[in-house]
């Protein structure tokens, strides 16, 4: 038993460091972590600009950020399993100071380095060598061998390009050029990935740590348990909801599994789930937290930089797939409970469906009403108060906080979780809900700043963290003062200050692995930009897929899984997006598949994080099995089986971008959400082999067919009626004058790629408003000419719609495909729904026959 417990601790230690020294070194580590958190709050705040002190540019802040991460990594992560845990060896101190000095080199000598770009001195070269070598060692310690090995392979590949086989060969780079590119410039280690870690990710990780320390994590778990515990498989459903609430602001699947799983997994086992199924439910729900907005394991902020899309747009596109995936997981848990014959906990009976819907509608109306009141109330307050709007909003928040604390003081505080307590009663939902409503205030402030004020993610997280600082310092003494019955003592201001200190320390320790991961992933990104390995990967995938579009996507999915093994979410996304996203774009265009960039990045990201689930690595599955005492391999396979819906979604939104709410109206988006949710539930029923009763094989196949039809109705409509008609390139101007404005033409183009090879690819050309085809062609910024029967591009205006679409001088237009008028593809939903009714009728009939005692005896 102790061995299993140690395994769970080792899993979480992978994120925060396993070494816990005592004495002076403990104070040093705590002081460094505290200084790191305070530094990140300082540079995120407006204070440097107010006082005119400590204003740093991006390169300087990245340098200091990495120096903290690397020094702490060598102090808290032992080199080997046999290394001491209660003291820091002298060699680790030396390594830590050396590598942190190498990272701080860019801050100290920034002015000098900026004046001689590309001209390395001996000191520059030595610093880069020390930094890269010790960064790889810190990566091995903090994250395990996978990321360090991958980064080392890319460094060797950069140097050994001329000696590689013909398919992988490149001109190679010199040792000096490699050191300059990877360490001295902002193309490698100190690139965009580390910049996002410095500017955004730390603040959100700190926000999550402070929220957890305030008691919000315990509150969310208890609230989910009180709401869902009286249903069949209630603890498992509570695990899904609680993991979703905590996972959306967590940067680690493993940390989410261990923190929520220590409470939810034993409860699931005692209600009837096997150890492997209990662990698998926790893994599936925790890993799904990494795809759930607003944080998405910090990948959302990386996408802002890599795609060049506003944060709010990324959240909008990522929300629907994540939401329906979570809803489907709840349904899978319900089906498992039905198959196991589980009974609700306690004597509270579930309410009839009509009452449930009425309660849901009332709750939704109340939330919408409060949201509108806040939105329009603040909208009126801001212009009314003018320059004093910030003070006015502060007073309003203070009054709301005091009022919610007064409500919390009227109920008993939540007891500490006891996973071994008897499951014969549930906490009262009303008491649990009222006890922690003030925890929602920082979340409201964060969402308000992000979605309404449109502040930067870093500044939004700063203001949310400031609200949490106030809560941590004041909630204990205020609750003790407001409680009049004298039955409970919540603590003093000193206790709140200790909570704040521990929250700041936890935020910094949680960030060590993420900071190291983004820096090490920067080595891979730097190698990609310096060697052009992306083109090599594209050729390899094209060769293996033999031009088959579906096989190409499957290969990309497998490569994403392999590259994501053993990597934290942030490094995972950096690696798969820099290596594989360009491959999907280029090969897709060559094969007629034109996909928005956000869909491509979400595709590789989804499969990258699936590596946390899938054996043989599956770190989240191993963490869950350490808690559940189940078989790790079986836990991982079961979790992957539960996660099939997450694996299917990327293929669906690649071919049907409506699922990402791209170019859809509000009401169309609502309809897509309803139909997509139903389709995902039907998919879950088909894969789980249970709908109304256990499904026969042909019923499962029909359910999957229904799900596919609801998800992608255009597949069947395209068979009935081609959405495009072929037009000669010479008629492009005429067709532009005929089609409706805001529609799109598909153009097949022949032109040179980045290395001068001729290739064919497809693009989408938007149709601007205009009275004639010539006017629209001019608005596109496109000039054509004919030569020997060929239509060639003579000129493309700079920053024009044609240039944005990918058209360039001297390309040849091979074919034009104009949209045709046809029935709406959504009409194909009707036969799908009729087929669903057929399956439901068959199973309902079998269910009635089984329940008839006379027939069942016969």
C-alpha positions in Angstrom: 0.0 0.0 0.0 2.8 2.4 0.9 4.4 1.8 -2.5 1.2 2.8 -4.3 0.9 5.9 -2.1 4.5 6.8 -2.9 3.7 6.4 -6.6 0.9 8.9 -6.4 3.2 11.4 -4.6 5.9 10.9 -7.2 3.4 11.7 -9.9 2.4 15.0 -8.4 6.0 15.7 -7.5 6.8 15.6 -11.2 5.0 19.0 -11.4 6.2 20.7 -8.2 9.5 19.0 -7.3 10.2 16.1 -5.0 12.9 17.6 -2.8 11.9 19.2 0.5 15.0 20.3 2.3 15.0 21.7 5.8 16.9 24.5 7.5 18.4 27.5 5.6 17.9 25.9 2.2 14.2 25.6 2.8 14.1 29.3 3.4 16.1 30.0 0.3 13.8 28.0 -1.9 10.7 29.5 -0.4 12.3 33.0 -0.8 13.1 32.4 -4.4 9.6 31.1 -5.1 8.0 34.0 -3.3 10.2 36.5 -5.2 9.3 34.9 -8.5 5.6 35.2 -7.9 5.9 38.8 -6.7 8.1 39.6 -9.8 5.4 38.2 -12.1 2.7 40.2 -10.4 4.8 43.3 -10.7 5.5 43.1 -14.4 1.8 42.2 -15.1 0.5 45.2 -13.1 0.3 48.8 -14.3 2.5 49.8 -11.3 5.8 49.9 -13.3 4.3 52.5 -15.7 2.7 54.4 -12.8 5.9 54.8 -10.8 8.3 54.8 -13.9 10.4 52.1 -12.3 11.0 48.5 -13.3 9.7 48.8 -16.8 11.2 45.9 -18.7 10.9 44.8 -22.3 9.9 41.3 -23.4 13.4 39.9 -23.7 14.4 41.1 -20.3 11.3 39.7 -18.6 11.8 36.3 -20.3 15.4 36.2 -19.2 14.5 36.8 -15.5 11.5 34.4 -15.7 13.7 31.5 -17.0 16.5 32.3 -14.5 14.1 31.8 -11.6 12.7 28.6 -13.2 16.1 27.0 -13.9 17.5 27.8 -10.4 14.5 26.4 -8.6 14.5 23.4 -10.9 18.0 22.3 -9.8 17.2 23.1 -6.1 13.9 21.1 -5.9 14.2 18.3 -8.5 16.8 15.6 -7.6 19.0 14.3 -10.3 18.2 10.6 -9.7 15.8 8.5 -7.6 18.6 7.7 -5.2 19.6 11.4 -4.8 18.9 13.0 -1.3 15.5 14.5 -0.7 16.1 16.5 2.5 19.2 18.4 1.4 20.5 20.0 -1.8 23.9 18.7 -2.9 26.6 21.2 -3.7 26.8 20.2 -7.4 23.0 21.0 -7.8 23.6 24.5 -6.3 26.5 25.1 -8.7 24.5 23.9 -11.7 21.5 26.0 -10.6 23.6 29.2 -10.2 25.4 28.6 -13.5 22.3 28.0 -15.6 20.4 30.9 -14.0 23.4 33.2 -14.7 23.3 32.0 -18.3 19.6 32.8 -18.5 20.0 36.2 -16.9 22.9 36.9 -19.4 20.3 38.4 -21.8 19.0 40.7 -19.1 22.4 41.9 -17.9 24.0 42.4 -21.3 20.8 43.3 -23.2 22.0 46.7 -24.5 25.4 45.3 -25.6 23.8 42.3 -27.4 21.3 44.5 -29.2 24.1 46.6 -30.7 25.9 43.6 -32.2 23.3 41.1 -33.5 24.8 37.9 -34.9 28.3 38.8 -33.7 29.1 36.3 -30.9 31.9 36.8 -28.5 33.6 34.0 -26.7 31.6 34.8 -23.6 28.4 34.7 -25.6 29.3 31.3 -27.0 30.3 29.9 -23.6 27.1 31.2 -22.0 24.9 29.6 -24.8 26.7 26.2 -24.4 26.3 26.2 -20.6 22.7 27.3 -20.9 21.6 24.8 -23.5 23.3 21.8 -21.8 22.0 22.6 -18.3 18.5 23.4 -19.7 18.4 19.9 -21.1 19.4 18.5 -17.7 16.8 20.6 -16.0 14.2 19.3 -18.4 15.2 15.7 -17.7 14.8 16.3 -14.0 11.6 18.3 -14.0 9.7 16.5 -16.9 11.4 13.2 -17.4 13.5 12.1 -20.4 11.0 12.4 -23.3 11.1 16.2 -23.9 14.9 16.4 -23.3 15.5 13.6 -25.8 13.3 15.2 -28.4 15.0 18.5 -28.0 18.5 16.9 -28.2 17.5 15.1 -31.4 16.5 18.3 -33.0 19.8 20.0 -31.9 21.8 17.1 -33.4 19.6 17.3 -36.6 20.5 21.0 -36.9 24.2 20.3 -36.9 24.2 17.0 -38.9 21.9 18.1 -41.7 24.4 17.4 -44.6 25.1 13.9 -43.3 21.4 12.8 -43.1 19.6 10.5 -45.7 18.4 12.4 -48.7 14.8 12.7 -47.5 16.0 14.3 -44.2 19.1 16.2 -45.4 19.5 20.0 -45.2 22.4 22.3 -45.6 23.2 22.2 -41.9 24.1 25.0 -39.5 27.4 25.8 -37.8 27.9 25.4 -34.1 28.2 29.1 -33.6 25.0 29.8 -35.6 23.2 27.2 -33.6 24.3 28.7 -30.3 23.3 32.2 -31.5 20.0 31.2 -32.8 18.9 29.1 -29.9 20.1 31.1 -26.9 21.2 34.7 -27.8 18.3 35.6 -30.1 14.5 35.3 -29.5 14.1 32.6 -32.1 14.8 29.6 -29.9 14.7 29.3 -26.1 13.7 32.9 -25.5 11.0 32.8 -28.2 7.3 33.1 -28.3 6.6 30.0 -26.1 8.7 31.4 -23.2 7.1 34.8 -23.8 3.7 33.4 -23.3 4.8 31.5 -20.2 6.2 34.8 -18.8 3.3 37.1 -19.8 0.2 34.9 -19.4 0.7 31.4 -18.1 2.3 32.2 -14.8 -0.5 34.5 -13.8 -3.1 31.9 -14.6 -1.3 29.2 -12.7 -0.9 31.5 -9.8 -4.6 32.4 -10.0 -5.4 28.7 -9.8 -3.1 28.1 -6.9 -4.5 31.1 -4.9 -8.1 29.9 -5.7 -7.2 26.4 -4.5 -5.6 27.8 -1.3 -8.7 29.9 -0.6 -10.8 26.7 -0.5 -12.4 27.0 -3.9 -11.2 23.5 -5.0 -12.8 21.8 -2.0 -15.9 24.0 -2.6 -16.3 22.9 -6.3 -15.9 19.2 -5.4 -18.5 19.3 -2.6 -20.9 21.4 -4.7 -20.7 18.9 -7.6 -21.1 16.0 -5.2 -24.1 17.5 -3.5 -25.8 18.3 -6.9 -25.1 14.9 -8.6 -24.6 12.4 -5.8 -28.2 11.3 -5.7 -28.2 10.2 -9.3 -26.9 6.8 -10.4 -23.2 6.8 -10.4 -23.3 10.2 -8.6 -19.7 10.2 -7.4 -18.5 9.5 -10.9 -20.6 12.3 -12.3 -19.4 14.6 -9.5 -15.8 13.7 -10.5 -16.5 14.7 -14.1 -17.9 18.1 -13.1 -15.4 18.8 -10.4 -12.5 17.9 -12.7 -13.9 20.1 -15.4 -14.2 23.1 -13.0 -10.7 22.7 -11.6 -9.1 21.4 -14.9 -10.1 24.4 -16.9 -7.7 26.6 -14.8 -5.1 23.9 -14.3 -2.1 23.6 -16.4 -1.5 19.9 -15.8 -3.6 16.7 -16.3 -1.5 14.8 -13.8 -2.0 17.4 -11.0 -5.7 17.5 -11.7 -6.0 13.7 -11.5 -4.1 13.5 -8.2 -5.8 16.5 -6.5 -9.4 15.7 -7.3 -8.9 11.9 -7.7 -7.8 11.4 -4.1 -11.3 12.2 -3.1 -13.4 11.1 -6.1 -11.8 7.8 -7.0 -12.3 6.0 -3.6 -15.9 7.2 -3.6 -16.5 5.8 -7.1 -15.0 2.5 -6.0 -17.3 2.2 -3.0 -20.4 2.9 -5.1 -19.6 -0.1 -7.4 -17.0 1.1 -10.0 -14.0 -1.1 -10.4 -10.6 0.4 -9.6 -9.7 0.6 -13.3 -13.1 2.2 -14.3 -12.9 4.7 -11.4 -9.4 5.7 -12.4 -10.4 5.9 -16.1 -13.3 8.3 -15.4 -11.0 10.6 -13.5 -8.4 10.5 -16.2 -10.9 11.2 -19.0 -12.4 14.1 -17.1 -9.1 15.6 -16.0 -7.5 15.4 -19.4 -10.6 17.0 -20.9 -10.0 20.0 -18.6 -7.0 20.8 -20.8 -9.3 21.5 -23.8 -11.8 23.5 -21.8 -11.8 27.3 -22.1 -10.9 29.8 -20.7 -7.3 28.5 -20.1 -7.0 25.1 -21.9 -3.8 24.2 -20.1 -2.4 27.6 -21.2 -2.6 26.5 -24.8 -5.2 29.2 -25.5 -2.6 31.9 -24.9 -0.1 30.2 -27.1 -2.7 30.0 -29.9 -3.1 33.8 -29.6 0.6 34.2 -30.6 0.9 31.3 -33.0 -2.3 31.8 -35.0 -2.5 35.6 -34.6 -6.2 35.4 -33.5 -7.8 37.4 -30.7 -8.2 35.5 -27.4 -12.0 35.9 -27.4 -12.2 34.3 -30.8 -10.1 31.3 -29.8 -12.3 30.8 -26.8 -15.4 31.0 -28.9 -14.1 28.4 -31.4 -12.8 26.0 -28.7 -15.9 26.1 -26.5 -18.4 23.9 -28.4 -16.2 20.8 -28.9 -15.0 20.9 -25.2 -18.6 21.4 -23.9 -20.2 18.5 -25.8 -17.2 16.3 -24.9 -17.9 16.9 -21.2 -21.6 16.3 -21.6 -20.9 13.1 -23.4 -18.6 11.9 -20.6 -21.4 12.5 -18.1 -23.6 10.4 -20.3 -20.9 7.6 -20.6 -20.7 7.5 -16.8 -24.6 7.3 -16.7 -24.5 4.3 -19.1 -21.8 2.6 -17.1 -23.9 3.1 -14.0 -26.9 1.5 -15.7 -24.8 -1.5 -16.9 -23.5 -2.0 -13.4 -26.9 -1.6 -11.8 -25.8 1.1 -9.4 -28.3 2.8 -7.1 -28.4 6.5 -6.0 -26.8 7.4 -2.7 -29.0 8.3 0.3 -32.8 8.5 0.4 -33.1 11.5 -1.7 -34.9 10.5 -4.9 -34.2 12.2 -8.3 -36.9 14.6 -9.3 -39.1 14.0 -12.3 -37.9 15.3 -15.6 -40.5 18.1 -15.7 -39.3 19.4 -12.3 -35.7 19.1 -13.4 -36.3 21.1 -16.5 -38.3 23.7 -14.6 -35.5 24.1 -12.1 -32.9 24.2 -14.8 -34.9 26.9 -16.7 -35.3 28.9 -13.5 -31.6 28.7 -12.7 -30.6 29.6 -16.3 -33.1 32.6 -16.2 -31.7 33.7 -12.9 -28.1 33.5 -14.1 -29.0 35.3 -17.3 -30.8 38.0 -15.3 -27.9 38.6 -13.0 -25.5 38.6 -15.9 -27.6 41.2 -17.7 -27.9 43.3 -14.6 -24.1 43.2 -14.0 -23.4 43.9 -17.7 -25.8 46.8 -18.1 -25.3 48.0 -14.6 -21.6 48.4 -15.0 -22.2 49.7 -18.5 -24.2 52.5 -17.0 -21.9 53.0 -14.0 -18.7 53.4 -16.0 -19.8 56.5 -18.0 -21.7 57.9 -15.1 -18.6 57.8 -12.8 -16.2 58.8 -15.5 -12.6 59.0 -14.1 -13.8 57.4 -10.8 -15.2 54.3 -12.5 -12.4 52.0 -11.1 -13.1 53.2 -7.6 -16.9 52.7 -8.1 -16.5 49.2 -9.4 -14.1 48.5 -6.4 -16.8 49.7 -4.0 -19.4 47.5 -5.7 -17.1 44.5 -5.6 -16.4 45.1 -1.9 -20.1 45.3 -1.0 -20.8 42.2 -3.0 -18.0 40.4 -1.2 -19.2 41.4 2.2 -22.8 40.4 1.4 -21.7 37.0 0.1 -19.5 36.5 3.2 -22.5 37.3 5.4 -24.5 34.6 3.6 -21.6 32.2 4.0 -21.5 32.9 7.7 -25.1 31.8 8.1 -24.3 28.1 7.2 -21.8 25.6 8.6 -18.4 25.6 6.9 -17.5 22.7 4.7 -15.8 19.8 6.5 -12.5 18.5 5.1 -12.9 15.8 2.6 -12.8 12.2 3.9 -12.7 9.7 1.1 -13.2 6.8 3.5 -16.3 8.1 5.2 -19.5 6.1 4.6 -21.5 7.2 1.6 -24.9 7.0 3.2 -25.7 10.7 3.1 -25.0 13.7 0.8 -24.1 17.3 1.7 -27.0 19.7 1.4 -26.8 21.5 -1.9 -28.2 24.8 -0.4 -25.7 24.9 2.4 -22.7 24.0 0.2 -23.7 26.6 -2.4 -24.1 29.4 0.1 -20.8 28.6 1.9 -18.6 29.6 -1.0 -20.4 32.0 -3.4 -17.7 34.6 -2.7 -15.2 32.3 -4.6 -17.0 33.2 -7.8 -16.1 36.8 -7.5 -12.5 36.5 -8.8 -13.7 34.2 -11.6 -16.3 36.9 -12.5 -13.6 39.6 -12.5 -11.3 37.4 -14.7 -14.0 36.6 -17.2 -15.3 40.3 -17.2 -11.8 41.6 -17.9 -11.2 39.0 -20.7 -14.5 39.0 -22.4 -16.0 42.4 -21.9 -13.2 44.9 -21.1 -11.0 42.9 -23.6 -7.9 43.4 -21.5 -4.9 41.2 -22.1 -5.0 37.8 -20.6 -2.0 38.7 -18.3 -3.7 41.9 -17.0 -7.0 40.1 -16.6 -5.4 37.3 -14.5 -3.6 40.0 -12.5 -6.9 41.7 -11.5 -8.4 38.3 -10.7 -5.4 37.5 -8.6 -5.7 40.8 -6.7 -9.3 39.9 -5.8 -8.1 36.6 -4.5 -5.3 38.2 -2.5 -8.0 40.3 -0.7 -10.2 37.2 -0.2 -7.3 35.2 1.3 -6.3 38.0 3.7 -9.8 38.9 4.9 -12.2 35.9 4.6 -11.1 34.2 7.8 -11.3 37.2 10.2 -14.5 38.5 8.5 -16.2 35.1 8.7 -15.2 34.7 12.4 -16.5 38.3 13.1 -19.8 37.8 11.1 -20.6 34.4 12.7 -22.8 35.1 15.7 -23.4 31.6 16.9 -19.8 31.1 18.1 -19.8 27.4 17.0 -17.0 27.7 14.4 -13.7 29.6 14.4 -12.4 30.4 10.9 -9.1 31.9 11.9 -7.4 35.3 12.0 -5.7 37.7 9.7 -2.4 36.0 10.4 -3.9 32.7 9.2 -5.0 34.5 6.0 -1.5 35.9 5.5 -0.1 32.4 5.8 -2.6 31.2 3.2 -1.5 33.9 0.9 2.1 33.0 1.3 1.5 29.4 0.7 -0.6 30.2 -2.4 2.2 32.3 -3.8 4.7 29.5 -3.1 2.5 26.9 -4.6 2.0 29.0 -7.8 5.7 29.4 -8.3 6.4 25.7 -7.6 3.6 24.7 -10.0 5.2 26.9 -12.7 8.8 25.4 -12.5 7.9 22.5 -14.8 5.9 24.7 -17.2 8.6 27.3 -17.5 11.2 24.6 -18.2 8.9 23.0 -20.7 8.3 26.1 -22.7 12.0 26.9 -22.8 13.0 23.3 -23.9 10.2 23.4 -26.5 11.7 26.6 -27.7 14.8 24.5 -28.8 12.5 22.5 -31.0 10.8 25.6 -32.5 14.2 27.1 -33.1 15.4 24.0 -34.9 12.3 24.0 -37.1 12.8 27.6 -38.1 16.5 27.2 -38.7 16.4 23.9 -40.7 13.1 23.9 -42.4 12.3 20.4 -41.0 8.6 21.2 -41.4 8.9 20.6 -45.2 10.6 17.3 -44.5 7.8 16.2 -42.3 5.3 17.2 -45.0 7.1 15.1 -47.6 7.2 12.1 -45.2 3.5 12.3 -44.4 2.7 12.7 -48.1 4.8 9.7 -48.9 3.2 7.5 -46.3 -0.3 8.6 -46.9 0.0 8.1 -50.7 -2.2 11.2 -51.3 -5.2 9.8 -49.3 -6.6 12.7 -47.3 -8.1 10.6 -44.4 -5.0 8.5 -44.1 -2.9 11.7 -43.9 -5.0 13.0 -41.0 -4.8 9.6 -39.2 -1.0 9.8 -39.6 -0.9 13.3 -38.2 -3.0 12.2 -35.3 -0.6 9.3 -34.6 2.4 11.6 -34.9 0.8 14.0 -32.5 0.2 11.2 -30.0 3.8 10.0 -30.2 5.3 13.5 -29.9 3.0 14.4 -27.0 4.0 11.4 -24.8 5.4 12.5 -21.5 5.0 16.2 -22.2 3.1 18.7 -20.1 0.2 20.5 -21.9 2.1 23.7 -22.8 5.2 21.9 -24.3 2.9 19.4 -25.9 1.0 22.1 -27.8 4.2 24.0 -28.8 5.8 20.8 -30.2 2.8 19.5 -32.2 1.7 22.9 -33.5 5.2 23.9 -34.7 5.9 20.5 -36.3 2.6 19.1 -37.5 0.1 22.0 -38.0 2.0 23.4 -41.1 1.9 19.8 -42.5 -1.9 19.7 -42.2 -2.2 23.1 -43.9 0.2 22.4 -46.8 -0.9 18.9 -47.6 -4.6 19.8 -47.1 -4.3 22.6 -49.6 -2.6 20.2 -52.1 -5.4 17.7 -51.7 -8.3 20.2 -51.9 -8.9 20.4 -48.1 -9.0 24.0 -47.0 -9.2 24.3 -43.2 -9.1 27.4 -41.0 -5.9 27.6 -39.0 -7.7 27.4 -35.7 -9.2 24.0 -36.7 -5.7 22.7 -37.6 -4.2 23.8 -34.3 -7.1 22.3 -32.3 -6.7 19.1 -34.3 -3.1 18.5 -33.4 -3.6 19.8 -29.8 -6.5 17.3 -29.1 -4.4 14.4 -30.2 -1.3 15.7 -28.4 -3.0 15.7 -25.0 -4.5 12.3 -25.7 -0.9 11.0 -25.0 -1.7 11.6 -21.3 -4.4 9.0 -21.5 -2.9 6.5 -24.0 -0.6 3.7 -23.0 2.3 3.0 -23.0 3.2 6.4 -21.5 -0.2 7.8 -20.4 1.1 9.6 -17.3 -2.4 10.7 -16.2 -3.5 7.0 -16.3 -0.5 6.0 -14.2 -1.3 8.7 -11.7 -4.9 7.6 -11.5 -3.9 3.9 -11.1 -1.6 4.9 -8.2 -4.6 6.4 -6.4 -7.1 3.7 -7.3 -4.7 0.7 -6.8 -5.8 -0.6 -10.2 -3.8 -2.0 -13.1 -2.1 1.0 -14.9 -2.4 -0.5 -18.4 -6.0 -1.5 -18.0 -6.8 2.0 -16.6 -5.2 3.6 -19.6 -7.0 1.4 -22.1 -10.4 2.0 -20.4 -9.7 5.8 -20.2 -8.9 5.8 -24.0 -12.2 3.9 -24.6 -14.0 6.6 -22.7 -12.1 9.3 -24.6 -13.0 8.0 -28.1 -15.4 10.9 -28.3 -12.5 13.3 -27.9 -10.5 11.5 -30.5 -13.5 11.6 -33.0 -14.2 15.4 -32.6 -11.0 16.7 -34.4 -11.8 14.7 -37.5 -15.4 16.0 -37.4 -14.5 19.7 -37.0 -11.8 19.5 -39.7 -14.5 18.5 -42.2 -17.4 20.5 -40.6 -16.1 23.8 -39.2 -19.6 24.7 -38.1 -18.7 22.8 -34.9 -16.1 25.5 -34.2 -18.8 28.2 -34.7 -16.9 29.6 -37.7 -19.0 32.0 -39.8 -22.3 31.0 -38.2 -25.0 33.3 -36.8 -26.1 33.2 -33.1 -29.3 31.2 -33.6 -27.5 28.9 -36.1 -24.9 28.4 -33.4 -27.5 27.5 -30.8 -29.0 24.9 -33.2 -25.6 23.4 -33.9 -24.9 23.2 -30.2 -28.2 21.3 -29.6 -27.7 18.9 -32.6 -24.0 18.4 -31.9 -24.7 17.5 -28.2 -27.4 15.0 -29.3 -25.0 13.5 -31.9 -22.2 13.1 -29.3 -24.6 11.4 -26.9 -25.6 9.0 -29.6 -22.0 8.4 -30.5 -21.3 7.6 -26.8 -24.2 5.2 -26.8 -23.0 3.5 -29.9 -19.4 3.1 -28.7 -20.6 2.0 -25.2 -23.0 -0.6 -26.6 -25.9 0.6 -24.5 -28.8 2.9 -25.4 -32.1 2.1 -23.8 -30.9 -1.5 -23.2 -27.7 -3.3 -24.3 -27.3 -2.7 -28.0 -26.9 -5.4 -30.6 -24.1 -5.0 -33.0 -26.2 -3.7 -35.8 -28.0 -1.2 -33.5 -24.6 0.1 -32.4 -23.6 0.5 -36.1 -26.9 2.4 -36.8 -26.3 4.7 -33.8 -22.8 5.6 -35.1 -24.3 6.2 -38.5 -26.9 8.5 -37.0 -24.2 10.4 -35.1 -22.1 10.8 -38.2 -25.1 12.2 -40.1 -26.0 14.7 -37.4 -22.3 15.8 -37.1 -21.6 16.0 -40.9 -24.8 16.3 -42.9 -22.9 17.9 -45.8 -21.2 14.5 -46.5 -24.5 13.0 -47.7 -25.8 16.2 -49.3 -22.6 16.4 -51.4 -23.4 13.0 -52.8 -26.9 14.2 -53.8 -25.8 17.5 -55.2 -22.3 18.8 -55.9 -21.8 22.1 -53.9 -19.6 23.5 -56.7 -19.6 23.7 -60.4 -16.4 23.8 -62.5 -15.7 27.0 -64.5 -12.9 27.7 -66.9 -10.2 30.1 -65.4 -10.8 32.5 -68.3 -14.3 33.1 -66.9 -13.2 34.0 -63.4 -14.2 37.7 -63.8 -17.6 36.7 -65.2 -18.3 34.3 -62.3 -17.2 36.9 -59.8 -20.0 39.1 -61.1 -22.6 36.4 -60.9 -22.1 34.9 -57.4 -23.5 36.5 -54.3 -21.3 38.8 -52.2 -19.7 37.1 -49.1 -19.7 33.8 -50.8 -16.4 32.0 -51.7 -14.8 30.6 -54.9 -12.5 27.6 -54.7 -9.4 28.0 -56.9 -7.0 25.3 -57.9 -3.6 26.9 -58.2 -0.2 25.8 -59.6 2.9 27.6 -58.2 6.2 27.2 -56.6 6.6 26.3 -52.9 9.1 27.7 -50.5 12.0 25.7 -52.0 11.1 26.4 -55.6 9.3 23.1 -56.5 6.1 23.3 -58.5 3.0 22.1 -56.7 -0.8 22.2 -56.9 -3.0 23.4 -54.1 -6.4 24.9 -53.5 -7.5 28.2 -51.9 -10.7 29.9 -51.0 -11.2 33.3 -52.6 -13.7 35.6 -50.9 -16.2 37.5 -53.0 -16.3 41.2 -52.1 -19.3 43.5 -52.7 -19.4 45.2 -56.1 -21.5 45.9 -59.1 -19.5 43.9 -61.6 -16.9 41.2 -61.8 -14.2 43.7 -62.8 -14.9 45.8 -59.8 -14.8 42.8 -57.5 -11.6 41.7 -59.0 -10.1 45.1 -58.3 -11.3 45.0 -54.7 -9.6 41.6 -54.3 -6.3 43.3 -55.4 -5.9 40.7 -58.3 -4.7 41.3 -61.8 -4.8 38.5 -64.4 -3.5 37.9 -67.9 -3.7 35.1 -70.4 -0.7 33.5 -72.1 -0.9 30.5 -74.5 -4.3 29.5 -73.2 -3.2 29.7 -69.5 -4.6 32.2 -67.0 -1.7 33.6 -64.9 -1.6 36.0 -62.0 0.1 39.3 -63.1 -0.1 41.2 -59.8 -1.4 40.8 -56.3 -1.8 44.0 -54.3 0.0 44.1 -50.9 -2.2 43.2 -47.9 -5.2 42.6 -50.3 -7.8 39.8 -49.8 -6.1 37.9 -52.6 -2.7 38.1 -50.9 -4.3 37.0 -47.6 -5.8 34.0 -49.4 -2.4 32.9 -50.6 -2.2 34.1 -54.2 1.1 35.3 -55.5 2.6 36.7 -58.7 3.1 34.2 -61.6 0.9 31.5 -60.2 -1.4 29.7 -62.7 -5.1 29.3 -62.1 -6.0 25.7 -63.2 -9.7 25.6 -62.3 -12.4 27.7 -60.7 -15.2 26.1 -58.6 -18.2 28.4 -58.1 -20.8 27.6 -55.4 -24.2 26.3 -56.7 -27.7 26.7 -55.3 -28.9 23.6 -53.5 -30.9 22.5 -50.5 -29.6 23.2 -47.0 -27.4 20.4 -45.9 -29.2 20.4 -42.5 -32.1 18.6 -44.2 -30.1 15.4 -43.9 -30.7 15.6 -40.2 -34.3 14.3 -40.8 -33.4 10.8 -42.1 -30.8 10.6 -39.3 -33.5 11.4 -36.7 -35.9 8.8 -38.2 -33.1 6.2 -38.0 -32.6 7.0 -34.4 -36.4 6.6 -33.7 -36.1 3.1 -35.4 -33.3 2.1 -33.0 -35.2 3.5 -30.0 -38.3 1.5 -31.1 -36.4 -1.7 -31.5 -34.8 -1.3 -28.0 -38.0 -0.1 -26.4 -39.8 -3.2 -27.8 -37.1 -5.5 -26.4 -37.2 -3.7 -23.1 -40.9 -4.3 -22.8 -40.6 -7.9 -23.7 -37.9 -8.4 -21.0 -40.1 -6.7 -18.4 -43.2 -8.8 -19.2 -43.0 -11.8 -16.7 -45.1 -14.1 -18.8 -42.9 -13.6 -21.9 -39.7 -13.7 -20.0 -40.6 -17.0 -18.4 -41.5 -18.4 -21.8 
